[in-house]
Each structure stands twice: as C-alpha cells, then as structure tokens.
Amino acid sequence: MTTKAWLHSLVAAAISAAASGVTVSIVAPESFNFSGPGLVKLGELCAISALISVANFLKQSPLPSAEITTTTTAQVTTTVEGTTKP
C-alpha cells in the first residue's frame, strides 16, 4: 500500500466514524442535538468515535515502510589526443 492510499484510508476511517456518531442525535435528541451543550456533547462523541476508529485502523494497517531510492552517478572522462596535419 502506498503512503497516499494509506493516508486516504486513515482519513476515510475517521470521517466514517464521526458521521456514524451523528446518528446518535436521532436516538437521543434531548441530549445530543445541534444547539448549545448538546452540540458540544455530539462533537465529543464524534471525536471519540473517530479516535477509536483511527486507532483500530493503525492496528490493522501500520505506517507503510518508507520507499528508499538510491541513485548512482558516474563521471566519465574521455581524452582525445590531437593529431597534427602535415
């Protein structure tokens, strides 16, 4: 897995978990709503859910190993001896 794909999956896991946390406002709208203290509770719930999801993702897919590229260069020197014309 490339680093870009890994990072994309990590962000997707966090967004998915946070979005799932919003559904609790349907179950308990008196505690988790979109105004005042209910919004703070809802934000905390979404953040905790995303944090747990990211931790599980990191457990399943740790950071990908770094790709190391080695470049070798060589210097070639050519000497051409001049000839004299008569």
C-alpha positions in Angstrom: 0.0 0.0 0.0 1.4 3.4 -0.9 1.6 6.2 1.6 -1.1 8.2 -0.3 -3.5 5.2 -0.3 -2.8 4.6 3.4 -3.4 8.2 4.3 -6.6 8.2 2.3 -7.9 5.2 4.2 -7.0 6.7 7.5 -9.0 9.8 6.8 -11.9 7.8 5.5 -12.0 5.8 8.7 -12.1 8.9 10.8 -14.8 10.6 8.7 -16.9 7.4 8.6 -16.8 7.0 12.4 -17.6 10.7 13.0 -20.5 10.5 10.7 -21.8 7.4 12.5 -21.6 9.4 15.7 -24.1 11.9 14.3 -26.8 9.2 14.2 -27.0 9.2 18.0 -28.8 12.6 17.7 -31.7 10.5 16.2 -31.8 8.1 19.2 -31.3 10.7 21.9 -32.2 14.2 20.6 -32.7 15.6 24.1 -29.0 15.0 25.0 -27.3 15.1 21.6 -28.6 17.9 19.4 -27.3 20.7 17.2 -27.7 23.6 19.7 -25.8 24.6 22.8 -24.5 22.0 25.2 -26.0 19.2 23.0 -23.7 20.2 20.2 -20.7 20.0 22.4 -21.7 16.5 23.6 -22.3 15.5 20.0 -18.9 16.8 18.9 -17.2 14.9 21.8 -18.9 11.7 20.8 -17.9 12.1 17.2 -14.3 12.8 18.1 -14.1 9.8 20.4 -15.7 7.6 17.8 -13.2 8.8 15.1 -10.3 8.4 17.5 -11.2 4.8 18.2 -11.7 4.1 14.5 -8.3 5.6 13.7 -6.6 3.5 16.4 -8.2 0.3 15.1 -7.1 1.3 11.6 -3.5 1.8 12.8 -3.6 -1.6 14.5 -4.7 -3.3 11.3 -2.5 -1.2 8.9 0.5 0.3 10.5 2.5 3.1 8.8 3.8 1.8 5.4 7.6 1.4 5.1 9.5 4.3 3.6 10.5 3.8 0.0 14.2 4.4 -0.4 15.6 5.3 -3.8 19.3 5.1 -4.4 20.8 7.0 -7.4 24.3 6.2 -8.6 26.1 8.6 -10.8 29.3 8.0 -12.7 31.7 10.5 -14.2 33.3 9.5 -17.5 36.3 11.4 -18.8 37.4 11.0 -22.4 40.7 12.3 -23.6 41.2 12.6 -27.3 44.8 13.2 -28.4 45.1 15.7 -31.1 46.8 14.8 -34.4 48.9 17.1 -36.4 48.3 17.6 -40.1 51.3 17.9 -42.4 
